[in-house]
């Protein structure tokens, strides 16, 4: 899954970011729920746009489906737990949120 991504030479981040415009469902530590759309993500961080305001330092739980091109061939639902490290107030759609991922785990598929 995302763990297969490696840094390119000269990359300053701990893990390479990949551009990905994906819908994401978010729940804050206070119980607020809202949706957003990712701009990019890696195994250590995520940046998303949302109309909801959050503060730096807040903890978030995010559910999103990683596309085949990011997982090596198969779509996967994941749950990320992350801490907000930066908020951009004048981003498209309201706010830009940069968050450091603390935990990421695949969700089981529901077969229908």
Number of C-alpha atoms within 10 A of each C-alpha: 17 16 12 9 15 14 12 10 6 6 11 9 12 12 18 18 20 15 14 19 15 16 17 18 14 22 16 17 11 9 10 11 14 15 16 21 18 20 19 17 24 22 22 19 22 23 21 23 23 20 15 16 13 19 12 13 14 14 21 23 19 21 20 19 15 19 16 12 11 20 15 11 10 11 14 17 14 16 18 21 19 23 22 20 15 16 20 13 14 9 14 11 13 13 19 25 25 23 24 22 21 14 12 18 11 15 13 9 8 5 4 3
